[in-house]
Every structure is written in structure tokens, then in C-alpha cells.
Amino acid sequence: MLRTITVGSCVSVQGTFEAQHDDGRVTVRVDDRLYVGRPVPRKAD
């Protein structure tokens, strides 16, 4: 599943979900790199 996270104050990364951390952060994979950041809230339908 694709997830979008915010890394830093103005950089967003979209990648494949890897893990959910206890502090609320999420890890996503983009090719061979892992990024950790805060998830972007999903838009309400």
C-alpha cells in the first residue's frame, strides 16, 4: 500500500508502507531506500 509521509518541514515522500512505529512515525520504502516520517492525514471521502 502506498503511503505519503512528511520528512522535515516541507519534504514529502510517497512509497510502499513498511512499518508503523510506537511514536506515530511510519517507514516507507522507495526503491532500495527507507524513509521515516510523520504520515500525511488521509483526505475524508
URSULUR-V550522 format. One line per field, one symbol per residue. phi: phi as a letter, one per 20 degrees, with the letter a starting at -180 (. if undefined). burial: I if it has 16 or more other C-alpha atoms within 10 Angstrom, else O. Layout:
phi=???
burial=???
This chain:
phi=.fcdcddnebddcdbffdbdefenfcdcdcldddccaefegfffe
burial=OOIIIIOOOOOOIIIOIOOOOOOOOIIIIOOOOOIIIIIOOOOOO
